[in-house]
Amino acid sequence: MTVIGERGYHHGNLRRVIIDAAVEAIGESGIAGWSLRELARRAGVSHAAPAHHFGDKAGLLTAVAAEGYTLFADALEAAGDDFLDVGAAYVRFATRHRAHFEVIFQPGLYRADDPEVDAARARAAGILERGARTVAKSRGDDGTARIAAWSAVHGFATLWQSGALPQRLGDSPEEAVRPVLTLLFGD
């Protein structure tokens, strides 16, 4: 557990400290396994500091979701337009940014209509859709093919996270997903 003293507040980065503490807590205990009071303790700040900056847990999770979608969009964009690469980037993001991944796909926990969340989500969705379009070109119904492609990578990422996939797939989720996507969607 990382503990950051009151000093962080005096440097003007308390918001960042609290978001980092939330991401760490979610990574360790899941979305429901922490409280604002616990985050304050973890961050070494007053128990009122998280509520002062974010209002409530939903406000803090909104900030985590906005950051998560931005990181997600950056990861997908860096992969290019080929769906195999985008799919591998999707799975890589899910495993390297587990807390953000858990939050962004549970919109009932945060303010999904927040403008920053909405913009970051739309950017990520546009990049994912562009990658999935390479699958859709050979499948006829573009909308259905894009949903199938998204469902495949999201399902794989979720199964990997839960430990439900066989060990024989290896240690690299982004490499393990490639043959699955090739089998499902081909070239």
C-alpha positions in Angstrom: 0.0 0.0 0.0 1.3 3.4 -0.9 0.9 6.1 1.7 1.4 9.7 0.7 1.6 12.3 3.3 -0.2 15.6 3.8 2.7 17.1 1.8 1.0 16.1 -1.5 -1.9 18.4 -0.7 0.4 21.4 -0.1 1.9 20.8 -3.6 -1.5 21.1 -5.1 -1.8 17.5 -6.3 -4.3 16.1 -3.7 -6.8 15.3 -6.5 -4.1 13.2 -8.2 -3.1 11.5 -4.9 -6.7 10.5 -4.2 -7.3 9.2 -7.8 -4.1 7.1 -7.5 -5.2 5.8 -4.1 -8.5 4.8 -5.6 -6.9 3.0 -8.5 -4.6 1.2 -6.1 -7.5 0.2 -3.8 -9.7 -1.0 -6.7 -6.7 -3.0 -8.0 -6.3 -4.7 -4.6 -9.9 -5.0 -3.4 -12.2 -4.5 -6.4 -14.7 -1.6 -6.9 -16.7 -2.3 -3.8 -13.9 -3.1 -1.4 -13.0 0.4 -0.2 -14.4 3.6 1.2 -13.6 7.3 0.8 -12.5 7.3 4.5 -10.1 4.4 3.7 -8.7 6.3 0.7 -8.0 9.3 2.9 -6.1 7.1 5.3 -4.2 5.5 2.5 -3.3 8.9 1.0 -2.4 10.4 4.4 -5.0 13.2 4.2 -8.0 14.2 6.2 -11.0 12.0 6.0 -12.9 14.9 4.4 -10.4 15.5 1.6 -11.8 13.0 -0.9 -15.4 14.3 -0.4 -14.2 17.8 -0.7 -12.6 17.2 -4.1 -15.1 14.7 -5.6 -18.3 15.0 -3.6 -18.9 11.3 -3.1 -17.7 7.9 -4.3 -19.5 8.3 -7.6 -17.7 11.6 -8.2 -14.3 9.9 -7.6 -15.2 7.0 -9.8 -16.2 9.5 -12.5 -12.7 10.9 -12.4 -11.2 7.4 -12.5 -13.5 6.5 -15.5 -12.5 9.7 -17.4 -8.9 8.9 -16.9 -9.5 5.2 -17.7 -11.2 6.0 -21.0 -8.4 8.4 -21.9 -5.8 5.8 -21.2 -7.9 3.2 -23.1 -8.3 5.4 -26.1 -4.5 6.1 -26.1 -3.7 2.4 -26.0 -6.1 1.6 -28.8 -5.0 4.5 -31.0 -1.3 3.4 -30.6 -2.3 0.0 -32.1 -3.3 1.3 -35.5 -6.2 0.2 -37.6 -5.8 -3.6 -37.9 -8.3 -5.3 -35.6 -5.8 -8.0 -34.5 -3.5 -5.2 -33.2 -6.4 -3.3 -31.7 -7.7 -6.4 -30.0 -4.3 -7.2 -28.5 -4.1 -3.6 -27.3 -7.6 -3.9 -25.7 -6.5 -7.1 -23.8 -3.2 -5.5 -22.9 -5.0 -2.5 -21.4 -7.3 -4.7 -19.4 -4.5 -6.5 -17.8 -2.2 -3.5 -17.3 -4.9 -1.1 -16.1 -7.1 -3.6 -14.3 -8.7 -1.0 -12.0 -9.5 1.4 -14.8 -10.9 -1.4 -16.9 -13.2 -2.5 -14.1 -14.5 1.0 -13.6 -15.1 2.1 -17.2 -17.3 -0.9 -17.9 -19.6 -0.4 -14.9 -21.2 3.0 -15.7 -23.8 2.6 -13.0 -21.0 3.4 -10.5 -20.1 6.7 -11.9 -21.7 9.7 -13.6 -21.7 8.3 -17.1 -23.1 11.6 -18.5 -20.1 13.6 -17.3 -18.8 15.6 -20.3 -15.2 14.5 -19.7 -16.2 10.8 -19.4 -18.5 11.1 -22.4 -15.7 12.7 -24.6 -13.1 10.1 -23.6 -15.6 7.2 -24.0 -16.6 8.5 -27.5 -13.0 8.7 -28.5 -12.2 5.2 -27.3 -15.4 3.8 -29.0 -14.5 5.6 -32.3 -11.0 4.0 -32.3 -12.3 0.6 -31.5 -15.0 0.9 -34.1 -12.4 1.9 -36.7 -10.4 -1.2 -35.9 -13.5 -3.4 -35.9 -14.4 -2.0 -39.3 -11.6 -4.2 -40.8 -13.6 -7.2 -39.6 -16.9 -5.8 -40.7 -15.7 -5.3 -44.3 -15.8 -9.0 -45.0 -18.9 -9.8 -42.9 -21.8 -8.0 -44.5 -23.7 -6.5 -41.5 -21.2 -3.9 -40.3 -23.0 -3.2 -37.0 -23.3 -6.9 -36.0 -19.7 -7.6 -37.0 -18.4 -4.6 -34.9 -20.4 -5.9 -31.9 -19.1 -9.4 -32.4 -15.5 -8.1 -32.6 -15.9 -6.0 -29.5 -17.6 -8.8 -27.6 -14.8 -11.2 -28.5 -12.0 -9.0 -27.2 -14.0 -7.9 -24.1 -15.0 -11.4 -23.3 -11.4 -12.7 -23.7 -10.1 -9.8 -21.5 -12.6 -10.5 -18.8 -12.0 -14.3 -18.9 -8.3 -13.7 -18.7 -8.7 -11.3 -15.7 -10.8 -13.9 -13.8 -8.3 -16.7 -14.4 -10.9 -18.7 -16.3 -8.9 -19.5 -19.4 -6.6 -22.5 -19.7 -3.0 -22.2 -18.6 -1.9 -23.6 -22.0 -2.5 -20.2 -23.5 0.7 -18.9 -22.0 1.6 -15.9 -20.0 0.9 -13.1 -22.6 -2.7 -12.3 -22.9 -2.1 -10.0 -25.9 -0.4 -12.8 -27.8 -3.0 -15.4 -26.6 -5.9 -13.4 -28.0 -4.4 -13.1 -31.6 -5.1 -16.7 -32.7 -8.6 -16.5 -31.1 -9.4 -13.4 -33.1 -7.9 -14.9 -36.3 -10.0 -18.1 -35.9 -13.2 -16.0 -35.3 -12.6 -13.3 -37.9 -9.8 -14.4 -40.2 -8.1 -12.1 -42.6 
